[in-house]
Amino acid sequence: MHHLKFAPSWLRFLTIFLLTIGILFRFSNLDGKVFWRDETYTSLRISGYTINEAKQQLFNNRVIGKETFAQFQGANPGKSLNDTIMSLAKQDSQHPPLYYIIARLWMEIFGNSVTAIRSLSACISLLVFPCVYWLCRELFNVPLSVPGVAIALMAISPIHLVYAQEVQEYILWLVTILLSSASLLRAIRLEDELVKERQKPDLFTIWSIYAVTLAISLYTFILSTFVAVAHGIYVMITVKFQFTETVRSYLLASLVSFLAFMPWLTVVIGNFFQFLISADKTVSQSDLIPIFSFLLMQLSRIFFDINLNSENPLSYLIALAFLTLVVYSIYFICRTTNYKVWSFLITLIVIPALPLILLDLIVGSIRSSIEPYLIPSYLGIQVAVAYLLTTQLYNERVLRRNFWYIIMALVIICGLISSKVSSQAETWWNKDMNSGNPQVAQIINQSNRPLLISDALGNNYSNIFSLSYLLEPKVRFLLLNNQKIPKIPDGFTDVFLLNPSETWDKIIEKKYKFKIDIVYSDNYYSIWKLAKTHNLR
């Protein structure tokens, strides 16, 4: 790879240009996207309240305004940082506290607005670029060419843009994966160099960075355990499955990391059965998709994403084209690099994805909302593609080189188009059940004095929180703590029902002489409007 050590000036300029564009996209339209269910749960955890506390205070059979929700959607003087940690420990222990602690401190400084909290993820995403540079330097030992192309691809990758604008821990998880992976490669390299020079390595100095970064990754997202497993398999491959000093050093560093994570791991184990009971309670049949379709769509979204769903035939044609590119990239890197290079990427791609494949074998399908769990695989794929594109730009055969110039140009164009469309969109595929919120909010906001009635059953709780961000201050809410027929107050021109029970419509029509018409419906929830021959007074 000697010829890859120095990138030509045009490639450096292209990298800087795409990096600049990618940064601008990350901070564009932060408050313009739907603040969806998972983001409201994140904000609730940051506030320090549990779901039960929020339901108890909001779903109280009284008319309230949207400002009442603010107490449960960010930092507030009524709860402390300790309450934030305790709310996670009680109800969401599968989410370690590091991101939530950082977010709590961030919101105490910059406020609770959508722009403020999403800007934290956007800022964290900037750390991806120096980290991927470090990883590629350790993996390929080239200063500019492959790392530069990898940075460019990740800057305009639509999948990274999605998580760079989400109030969730996934973009921070990507940073910690990069740091722990690069520090692992660094530790192995330094130990090998000292052994070759017949010097006694200082194992604490060499491996301490890896131990710390792995512990940080574990405290960011619990599935870092599978990244650690991938690292362990890679270490065994590099030493050809012999129990060497490198293996002992790795096991000691990993043990230190897991011991540091043990306090939270104890909490996770203690709440394990409650997690199993609650994890899928809001899953509908429309959430479940076959594993092959899921993986194919997610692979395509690494490079090109204009919000096509899996029912669109064009999405599969696009996905197959990128699948071909990815498969050839993996084949090429296996054929042209040392086993210490390609085995690292293969383990990073395959091992974290195995739990999803096993889950599919057990239950026959997987949830459509678990796409962030593949972030390590996305990373490995992008680095492999970056290596392929870079090496082919130096190919001595002119026709072959020109062909890969075209492929690289198409990949860049796809990324730019995707990022442009995604950054300006109100909603996206990852918004899940709240994709219809803009249409619902428009319908309700058209009324002069609207009232929205709902209860806390099923998905109603999260839908109400998400919808409240788009409704105008004139909208009032009547949130019920049971499924009893609501007592509709006077003074509202229009009354809307969110996911009413099957018996509500008949009883309300009979009791209040209303006609109930559905005004919006999708796979997740419906909005009904009460109509009367004269306005409510």
Buried (B, 14 or more C-beta within 10 A) or exposed (E): BEEBEEBEEEBBEBBBEBBEBBBEBBBBBBEBBBBBBBBBBBBBBBBBBBBEBBBEBBBEEEEBEBEBBEBBBBBBEEBEBEBBBBBBBBBBBBBBBBBBBBBBBBBBEBEBEBBBBBBBBBBBBBBBBBBBBBBBBBBBBBBBBBBBBBBBBBBBBBBBBBBBBBBBBBBBBBBBBBBBBBBBBBBBBBBBEBBEEEEEBEBEEBBBBBBBBBBBBBBBBBBBBBBBBBBBBBBBBBBEEEEBEBBEBBEBBBEBBBEBBEEBBEBBEEBEEEBEEBEEEBEEEEBBBEBEBBBBBBBBBBBBBBBBEBEEEEBBEBBEBBBEBBEEBBEBBBEEBEEBBBBBBBBBBBBBBEBBBEBBEEEEBBBBBBBBBBBBBBBBBBBBBBBBBBBBBEBEEEEEEEEBBEBBEBBBEBBBBBBBBBBEBBBBBBBBBBBBBBBBBEBBEEBEBBBBBBBBEBBBBBBBBBBBBBBEEEBBBBBBEEEEBBEBBEEBEBBBBBBBEEEBBEEBEEEBEBEBEEBBEBEBBBBBBBEEEEEBE
